[in-house]
Amino acid sequence: LHLDIARRRGLKIPRTLISNSADDITHFIRANRESGKRTVVKGFRNSSWVNEADQRSTFSTAIIDEGKAPEADVRAAPNIFQEYVEKRLEVRLTVMGKSLFAASIDSQKHEKSMLDFRRIGDWTKLGCLPIEIPQAVSAAIIAFQHACNFNFGTMDFIVNEEGEWIFLETNTVGNFLWVENVCGEMRLLDAMVDFIISGT
């Protein structure tokens, strides 16, 4: 629903399939491959488990090919499949009312974070700086928030090699203070306090 509303309000999104049909998933992956694109898969929420050796594993964004989508693996649990977007950087954007705060994340700096910056674990290893939001993107975000009746959100974007902002997802209860911790120029706690006090 969020992706559909985002697209209708002017945000660019990757080609996406949400499904538990092995046939549809295989066709989607094959179509991406034939157009020179890879496919990523991600769940609807973060999942983690601990094995017998007391090691924690987490399911996060991963590259998937046609051979890894057998019906037995997907029919009980739909996932999100998207065309992989080559990225210049990632952006974590926090929305408080009509105030937008965007931080660029140099996810291409380390091999472990290239697919998804969250995979590196220690986000302080990545460069994080305030970034100006294109005017068309700002307007589309405000329109999206209004259409969804949201007052707050943390959004993830990819900035591709052409400089386009590609919307991935929003979290209406997302953590935002870590951005201030790694990018002290962004006074997000002060902004949140002002936002709550204002009541608007």
N, C-alpha and C positions, 0 to 999 in steps of 0.2 A: 504493500500500500504506500509506504513512504517513498519508494523509488518511483512509483507511478505519479504520485503527487509532485515529487521533485521535478520529474521530466516535464510535466504539464506546466509547471511554474517557471520553466526556463533553465533549469540546471541540467548539465550534461551528465549522463550516467553511462557506465559500460553496458554492452550487450549482455543481458542477464537472463538466466533460466532458474526458476525455483521449482524443484521437482523431486519426486522419488521414483520416476519412471526410468528404468535402465535404458529403454529404447530412445526416449526423448533426450536423455543425458548424453548417450553415445552419439546421437545425431548432432546435438549442439556442439560437442567437443570436436567432432569430425568437421563440421561446417567452419568452426574457428580455425582449425588446422589448415583446411583448404584455402582459407583467406590469409594464411600466413600468421595466424594468431595462436597463442597458447591459451589454456583455460585454467582458471583458479577455482578452487572450491573452498567454501567456508560454512561453518555452522551458524545456526540462529543465535547461539550463545556460546561463550567459552566453556569448554569441557576439559577437565583434567582428572588424572587418576594416578595412583601410586602402585608400582609393581612390587614383586616379592623382594627385590633388592632395595626397597624403600626409595626408589627413584621416581620423581614426579615427571609425568609427561602431559603435555597440553596439546589439544587439537586446535590449530589455528589455520590461517590461510595457507593453502598448499597448491602446487601445480598438480594437475590431474590429466591423465591421458585416457584414451578409449578403453584400454585394457583393464582399467581400474574401476569400472562402473558396472559390475555384474549386478543383476537384480537382487540377489541375496543380500548384498551389502547396502542397498539403498532403499528398498521398499518399505522398511519400518521407520525410516528417518529421512525426510526431505532435507536437502541442503541447498545452498545458494551457489550457483555456478555462474562465473562471469568471464568474459573475455579479458585476458591479461593486458593491462595498459602499461607500456614502457613509461617509466617515470623519471622526471628530473628530481623531484622531491615530494614529500608528503606534507600535508597541512592539517593541524588540529585547530579547529575553529570553535570558539565558545560563544554562544548566543545568550545574552541576558536582556530580555525585552527586545528593544531595537538596537541595542549596542552589540557590536561584533568585535571579537578579539581573535586574531589569527596568528598562529606561530608556524613558521616553516621548520620542517624536520629533515635533516640531511640523511635520509635513510639509505642513500646509495653509498654512504661513507664506509660501511662495513658489509661484508658478504652476508652475515647472518641476518641483517635487517633489510636487505634489498627487497625482499618479497613483501614484508610487513614489518614496520619499525618495532612493533611490540615483541617480535621474536628475539630481540637482542637482550631482553631482561633489564639491563641497566641503561635506561634512556639518557642518562647524563653523558654517555659516550657519544651521543649524536649531537651535531650542531643544531641549536634551536634559537631562532631569532624572530622578532615580529616581522610580519610581511603584510604589504598593502593588498587589500582585497579589490579585485576589479569591480568597477561600479555595477556592471550587469550581473555579476555574481552576488553582490550585496543585495541588490533589488530582488533577485530570485530567492535568496535565503529568507528575506523578510516576508515575501509572498508565500513561501513554503510554510514558515512558522504560523502565519495567519491562517492559512488553509487547514493546517492541522490543529489549530487552537493551542499551540505550544508557546510558553513564555520563556523556556530555557532549553538548551540542548548543547551537546558537544558533537561536532560534526567532523567526519574524516573526508579529506579530499586528496586526490592525486593531482599534481601539476605535471602534465606530460611534456614530452620533448619539444612540443610546439608552444608550450606556455599556457595551454588550456587547463582550466580547473574542472576536474571530473569528480562528481559527488559519489561517495561510496555508501555512507550510512550516517544516521544520527542516533544519539543516545540521550533520552530525555532525563536521565539521572546520571549522566556521565561524570567521571572524576575530572576536575579541571585544575586542582591545586598543584599537581605535579608539573604543569606547564610553567607556573610561576617559580617552582623550585629549580627548574633547569634553565629558565629564561627570566631572570630577576627584573628585567625591564617591564614585564607585563604584570601589572598590579591587579591580579584577578580577584584576590580576596577582598581588597578594598572595593572593587567594582561590585562584587556580589553583595557586600554589606550595604552599599549605597542602593543597589537594585531592590533589596528586600525592604529597606527602610522607606524607599520612595513609594512602594505599593502600586507602581505603574510599570 
